[in-house]
Amino acid sequence: MLLIHGLLSSPQEFGLIAHGLRNRGTGFDAISVPDYTLAYDPITPNWKRWLEGASAAIDARVDAGEPVILGGLCMGGILAAAAALRARQRIAGLILMSPTFTFDGWGMHPIRHLRRLGYMTGLDRFFSMYEREPYGVKNPKIRKWIMRELRDRAQSAAGPARVPLRALREAERMLSDVTARLHELDCPLLFIHARDDEITRLSSVEQVFSTLPQTNKELLVLDNSYHMITIDNDREQVSRALEHFARRVRLSE
């Protein structure tokens, strides 16, 4: 199982579920992608370059022809889906955790729609989206930890302190391409999303999920987390869901 972290973040996002997965005998690797992992200030972000990097990382870890389960958190799930669409014959399963199909959650800034003005005018190179409370985390102790990390080093297990708007533009381009083609995949699918996700409403994920023609698909809804489900209150449930999915995929091969 290979997992991809969120936009410009790091594999640290999976640190709190790693122990549970490995204790259950589920091996996984959280991969890094050039120009995507910890890319605080990308000069010319390009989602197709991210895809090239992700595909190369997968090839480096999995023998040619060997089936692999791909997954990711937030935009990392979308990048994993893009990689799966590129190499459908070798994908045994796809996991989308907190997939950001749209920015319509309760925690989004009221002026978020103005980002498109930046995209159209080229002003996106001057602006960034800054992280703010609740930082995708419902658990108050973990949220305080995230706040300390962001203050001390501008990076945390919940992601970077800011995301340049031009990187977000590329992520949305990738999202548009993947959403239009997600129906082409014929592997088992697992969606995991929090009912109270502040970035993307559950109803938006349910809408995408319901339109997919795949019959081997599952949507798991979490009741005690926000967006960062791998580090929040339901992280053990996430860990178990990944292990169960991996076992089910292995049995079906």
BATOR-703743 format. One record per residue: residue in one letter; x, y, z of N, C-alpha, C in turn. Coordinates in pm, whole numbers, plus 50000, padded with zeros to 5 digits. Atoms other than C-alpha are relative to their C-alpha. Layout:
N
AXYZXYZXYZ/...
This chain:
253
M500854988150000500005000050000500895012450000/L499254987550009501395033949896499045011750021/L500864988649965499945066150041500695013149965/I499494986850038500365102049920499345010650089/H500464989549908500055131550157499325011449925/G500704988650057498125163750101500915010249934/L499314990150083499125193749893501125007150075/L498794993449948502685206049969500334996050144/S499785004549863502645186850297501114989550004/S498945009949986504695156650405499414986750048/P500465013049950504435119550494499685000050149/Q500324999049858504145131050857498504998850025/E501455001049986500385131850796499554985950036/F500375013949974500385093850826500724994150122/G499225004949888502625091551131499194993650111/L500805005049888499825085551381499194987449968/I500675012750035498295056451186501004989249964/A498985009650044501585039751096500114988150095/H499815010649901501915020051420498854990049994/G501155008850004498375006251404499984991349876/L499975007750125498734995651041501034988850007/R498935010149998502014977851095499754989450106/N500365009949898500774961251413499004989849946/R500985009150059497964946251206500564992749879/G499365007250110500434933650948499795006149864/T500214993250128499604959150681501205009049972/G498854991850037502764972150521499575011649912/F500304988650085502625006750370501215009149994/D498944990250014504895034050249499355013349964/A500474986550032504135071250254501055006549912/I498994995850096505875084149945500145015249993/S499724985950026507465117749872500035002349850/V500094996750142506965135049538500735013149974/P499284987650030509385160849392499055011349958/D500794987950031507935196249365498615000050063/Y501305001149934504945184749572500184998550151/T499705002049859506325172449905500825011750055/L499304989049934507335201450132500435010949902/A499674989650099507325224749831499375013150044/Y500584988149939506765256450032499745011149899/D500094988850093507355280749746500304995649858/P499735004750135507105263049411499965011749901/I499944989050096508145286649132498974998149890/T500965003050107506155270148857499374986450027/P500645012949970503955242749007499264994849878/N500645006250116502635218248752499504986250041/W500555012649949500295189648837500464988049918/K499525011250081501525168448547501414995950041/R498685003349946505015170748692499844992550132/W500295007649877503565159449026499664985549964/L500405013350043502025130048843501204991849955/E498775006950043505355121248681500804995550122/G499255003349880507025122249022499364988950080/A500715010549927504335101149187500134986649930/S499885012450077504465075448908501404994150013/A498625004649984508255073548935500224994050139/A499875005149863508015068749313499334986450014/I500695012949997505525040549264500844989449930/D499165009450075507745023849002501234995950080/A498805002949922510705026149240499724990550116/R500345008149884508835007649515499284987149966/V500805011750037506764982249324500574994149871/D499495006650120508084956749076499005001349886/A500854998850119506764959948722499014988449995/G501045010150009503474941648688499424995750133/E500535003649868502994937549063498855009250038/P501144991449964499574949749183500305008150125/V499754991249888499534978549428498725007450037/I501094991549951496974996649643500545014050016/L499624986049986497235034249611498965007350085/G500934991949922495725059849843500625013450033/G499484987049963496055094949967499005007950080/L500814991149917494755122150193499825013349929/C500294986950060493035153350061500444999949853/M499544999750138494735163249732500954988549969/G499185011950022497085133849783499184988549946/G500885010250054494115111349716499705002649853/I500254996550140493415130149394501234996849916/L498765003450071497075126349292500134984849987/A499985014650008496865089149375499044995049892/A500965003850103493775086649154500555003049861/A499384996750129495635104248871501034989449962/A499015010550026498455078848905499324986749967/A500745012350027495925050348912499435000149858/L500554998950136494295062848592501084998249895/R498895001250094497705063048429500494985649987/A499505013750000498485026848518498934990650053/R501155007249949495105010248559500244985050018/Q499815014449999496344975048490500724994950124/R499245004549883498534974248802499395004550132/I500614994649878496184991249052499004989950057/A500875009849935494614966349294498865006650076/G501034992849926492634992749485500405014550018/L499764985649983492295030249543499255004950123/I500574994549876491695048149874500065015249995/L500084985449996490535084349888499555004250140/M500314995349865490695099350238499815015149998/S500354985750002489015133350283500235006149862/P499774994650134488935138649906499395014049985/T500454986150015488675175649824499425002049861/F500634998550130486245174649535499535014249974/T500394985950013485145210249604500275006850134/F499724992549877485805237749859498705006450050/D501314995149957482365241050016499724997050147/G500195003649860482935230950379499735012050090/W500394989449906481845250650684501175008650044/G498844992449954485395261950760500675008449893/M499384992550108486145277850424499715014950013/H500134985449990486705315450406498925005149905/P501074994750086483765335550268500485005549866/I499534994150125485975351650002500824989949917/R499205010150070487435318549879499785000249848/H500294999950144485745323249541500875010049924/L499154990150067488045352749470501294993949948/R498775006450049490885328049412499964998549848/R500115001850145489545322949061500365012849925/L499564987450059490105359748990501525000349991/G498545000950002493735354049082500494990649891/Y499635009450106493895324148847499935006749863/M500244994250133492515344148556500945011649969/T499204987850022494665375248604501504997950017/G498595002349973497965359148700500445005250135/L499654994849868497825375449041500204988950102/D499855011249906497855340849198501454998150044/R498605001749961501655342349203500395008750119/F499694990949889501475369549470499304996250131/F500845002749883499025353449713500094985450045/S500035013349941498755323449943498744998350084/M501075003449907496045305950140500654995850131/Y499385002849871496975305750510499124990950084/E500725009049910496025278050748499475007850121/R500584993649882493765288251036499204989550077/E500775009549920491805271851313498724996249927/P499505010449908490655244751343501144991449943/Y498885007450059493525232751117499634985749962/G500445013350040491465202951011499914990050113/V499905009149885491555188551363498945003350105/K501024998249898488705183851609500564998150141/N499405002949870490845170151894500775012150051/P499354987649954491895200352108501484998450033/K498595002049967495195185352227500854999249874/I499255001150126496305176151877500015013549928/R500044986850064495195210251753501055009350060/K498964991849936497455227252008501384996049952/W498735004950053500325205351891500245005449859/I499894994750137499635215751531500345014850003/M499754985649990499575252351630501455002850039/R498604998249960502965249151802500944997149883/E499155003650113504475231951499499975010949892/L500124989650102503155258351260500725012750044/R499324988149948504475286051483501524998449995/D498565002149987507905270351526500714997149868/R499305003850123508615256751179499155001049873/A500874997450116505735266550946499584987349927/Q500395012850058504995229750884499554991050113/S500515008749895503015203851077499474987249940/A500635012450046501375169851059498695002649929/A501224996150071498345188550926500305007749872/G499634993150123500305204750643500775012850026/P499234987649986502135237450576499165011450053/A500704988249948501275271050728499285007649889/R500664993250112500395284250384500194992049873/V499935006350132499715271850032499925010949896/P500054989950105500645294749742498804997649908/L501205001250081497605301949529500294993249867/R499675006250129499425290749214500084984850014/A500005014449977499895256249370498574994750012/L501405003949990496205254849457499344999849863/R500524999850138495405264249096500334986949929/E499605012550064497375234048974499264988150060/A500755010849935495685211749230498584999449946/E501364999850053492295222749099499964995449855/R499915005350136493395215448743500074984850002/M499915014649984494365180548851498674994250043/L501305004549951491075176849037498984999249887/S500934999850112489115186348727500224988249906/D499685011250089490915160548515499614986750063/V500275012749932490585132748772498514997750018/T501445001549977486935139048855499274995749873/A500635003350128486005136848487500294985749955/R499575013250048487765103148452499954989250107/L499985009749890487315085948787499164987649969/H500875011250036484585064048640500714989449916/E499285009450086487185047548414500714989050079/L499315009949919488815028848702499114987850024/D500785012149974487754992748752500494992450123/C499495006249877489544985749082499055003050116/P500784996749881487914984749428500335014050052/L499844986349951487385019349578499565001050145/L500394996849862487335031049939500105015050019/F500044985949964486265066450027499835000850151/I500164997649856486705078250387499885015150020/H500244985749985485275111950487499305002850133/A500624996149873484325129550809498695007549975/R501294993250012480755140850854500155015150019/D499804985849969482055174150989501245005849932/D498854994750075484875179350736499755014749968/E500204985650018485375217050723500455005049863/I499534996050133486945217650374499004996249891/T500935005250101484575196150168498824993450070/R501195005749938481015188050268499864985249965/L500245014150025480135151450302499054998149882/S500965001350109477225156750063500665001149863/S499284998750127479665167049788500744987149967/V499335012950021481655135049836498984989249965/E501065009850028478455114549843499495001349857/Q500474997950136477405130249515500954993849898/V499025006150090480635120249340499954984850013/F500015014549974480555085749501498804993349934/S501225006250052476975078949395499964999249848/T500015000050146477655087049030501004990249939/L499005009250053480555062548997499354986549969/P500655012550041479575030748809500584987650066/Q499385011749938481915007949003499074993850103/T500835007049902480104981549207500794996750127/N499155003149885483044973449435500525013150058/K499644987049944483065006249623499375001350138/E500484998149862482605017249983500275014350043/L499844986849940482085050650157499874998650151/L500005000449854483035051650525499905014250053/V500224986849943481715081650720500444999950146/L499494998849864483515092451037499225010750076/D500874991149923481625109751318500715008750102/N499344992449894484325124751540501325006249954/S498794993850055486885141751317499615011449907/Y500134990050106487385171151087500774994949878/H499405003750129489415170950764501194990450013/M498765007749988492695155950889499764986950075/I500495012149934491295121550964501124990550043/T498915009149963494695104250988500685004150131/I499414995849873495675124551295498945003950103/D501074995349912492285132451451499404988550081/N500605009549906489955113951688499724986249941/D500385012750063488965086951437501164992949932/R498865005650073492495077951329500114984850014/E499965014549986492245042651472498984993349909/Q501015005350091489065036951275500515000749856/V499394998750133490895049550965501014988849979/S498995010550009493765025651034499364986349979/R500695012950016491384996251071499364998849863/A500645000250131489525005750754501014997149889/L498965002550100492755006250553500434985450005/E499595014049985493754972350694498944990649944/H501095008550050490344957050617499925000849848/F500054998450145490394971350266501144992349934/A498855007150056493894957850199499784984950004/R500265014449989492854923450325498954995649898/R501065003550096489704923550112500544999849857/V499424999650134491684933349803500894987849976/R499125011750016494244905849864499194987349978/L500815012050013491524879649901499314999149864/S500704999950129489904890349574500934998249882/E499035001250111493104887949369500054985649947/
